[in-house]
Structure formats: C-alpha cells, structure tokens
C-alpha cells in the first residue's frame, strides 16, 4: 500500500480486489476500491476454479494464492503473477514467505579468522 496506508485484499471468485482506507472531502474515513483484476483468468481448469489466499509477504507486497493446479504469487503493485508450486490437487496449507539473508562476518566455519582489511 502507498505510504503505509491500511489495505485490504478481497478474493471474490477469481477476482482480486484491493481496497484502501482514505479520507473524503468531509474528513470521513472510508474504504475505496484501489484496483481490481483477474490474474488467474485462463490459467485454471474450468472444472476446479477454487482459489484461496494462503499467504502474504509485506516486504514485497505480494499474496500467495492456492489453486487446484498449484500456488501462485501475485505481486500487488504490478499485478504480475508467477506459478511457484505445481500440483494436481487442492491444498490449503498456509504459506509463510520469508527472506534469506547473509551477514558478512569474520568467522569461517567453526574457526575465527583475523582478516586484514
């Protein structure tokens, strides 16, 4: 969301709606539809069109959608979608995205090494 505003992603059938809280001209806060798209159109078999939101990554502003053919990651800012897990049946397990990182240090394996900088 823009500027840390409170947002809401609503999944209705195959349509993802993004809502944001905004002030109107009278100073009243309300929900405003920010964006609406159908990212899975044409990707799912017509016999099993069920979709569930099973995860969210705040750092990348992406949600994970679970379907009968696998999981998809939908980047909310750009609307880009990527098939991240493929399968042949529905699975509604929660997904917890995380980021790997490495902090450079002076240790190598189990030994402490003095580095000349």
HELIX and SHEET records of a PDB file:
HELIX    1   1 UNK A    2  UNK A    4  5                                   3    
SHEET    1   A 3 UNK A   7  UNK A  12  0                                        
SHEET    2   A 3 UNK A  15  UNK A  23 -1                                        
SHEET    3   A 3 UNK A  29  UNK A  37 -1                                        
SHEET    1   B 4 UNK A  51  UNK A  57  0                                        
SHEET    2   B 4 UNK A  62  UNK A  67 -1                                        
SHEET    3   B 4 UNK A  70  UNK A  75 -1                                        
SHEET    4   B 4 UNK A  81  UNK A  86 -1                                        
SHEET    1   C 2 UNK A 107  UNK A 108  0                                        
SHEET    2   C 2 UNK A 111  UNK A 112 -1                                        
END                                                                             
